[in-house]
Amino acid sequence: QVQLVESGGGLVQAGGSLTLSCAASGSIFSFNFVGWYRQAPGKQRELIAAITSSGYKNYVDSVKGRFTISRDNAKNTVYLQMNSLKPEDTAVYYCKGRNTADYWGQGTQVTVSS
């Protein structure tokens, strides 16, 4: 069974940057979709960026132009580069891989101070 592990979260000032990593225990080629989600306190978990096995990328409007999703097939890792961070980006960030089932990581906290 494939496992996903997120890392790279932390505390950053507004305007700063962070890069999150989502490392798969198996090949990320097994996933036809990998998405980054986030859940802020009191809010629903939302999909903010996704990349397909063919390389198609999509972003929610609130992060377009600031966040970039990418993958390194050799490292079985998907990244989320986050620039120009805002306090409203504060949330727990999760990655999810999908093939015949959905696989979630445990999440990593991102806190953006004003």
ChimeraX attribute file (.defattr): number of C-alpha atoms within 10 A of each C-alpha:
attribute: neighborCount
match mode: 1-to-1
recipient: residues
	/A:1	5
	/A:2	14
	/A:3	15
	/A:4	23
	/A:5	18
	/A:6	24
	/A:7	18
	/A:8	15
	/A:9	18
	/A:10	14
	/A:11	13
	/A:12	18
	/A:13	14
	/A:14	17
	/A:15	14
	/A:16	14
	/A:17	16
	/A:18	18
	/A:19	16
	/A:20	22
	/A:21	24
	/A:22	28
	/A:23	22
	/A:24	21
	/A:25	14
	/A:26	15
	/A:27	14
	/A:28	25
	/A:29	13
	/A:30	14
	/A:31	21
	/A:32	15
	/A:33	20
	/A:34	26
	/A:35	23
	/A:36	27
	/A:37	19
	/A:38	22
	/A:39	18
	/A:40	16
	/A:41	9
	/A:42	6
	/A:43	9
	/A:44	9
	/A:45	15
	/A:46	14
	/A:47	18
	/A:48	19
	/A:49	23
	/A:50	24
	/A:51	21
	/A:52	17
	/A:53	14
	/A:54	9
	/A:55	12
	/A:56	10
	/A:57	16
	/A:58	16
	/A:59	19
	/A:60	12
	/A:61	10
	/A:62	11
	/A:63	16
	/A:64	12
	/A:65	11
	/A:66	14
	/A:67	20
	/A:68	18
	/A:69	22
	/A:70	18
	/A:71	20
	/A:72	11
	/A:73	11
	/A:74	8
	/A:75	13
	/A:76	16
	/A:77	20
	/A:78	26
	/A:79	20
	/A:80	22
	/A:81	15
	/A:82	19
	/A:83	17
	/A:84	15
	/A:85	23
	/A:86	17
	/A:87	15
	/A:88	13
	/A:89	20
	/A:90	20
	/A:91	21
	/A:92	18
	/A:93	27
	/A:94	26
	/A:95	28
	/A:96	23
	/A:97	27
	/A:98	16
	/A:99	13
	/A:100	9
	/A:101	8
	/A:102	12
	/A:103	17
	/A:104	21
	/A:105	19
	/A:106	14
	/A:107	22
	/A:108	21
	/A:109	19
	/A:110	22
	/A:111	20
	/A:112	20
	/A:113	16
	/A:114	11
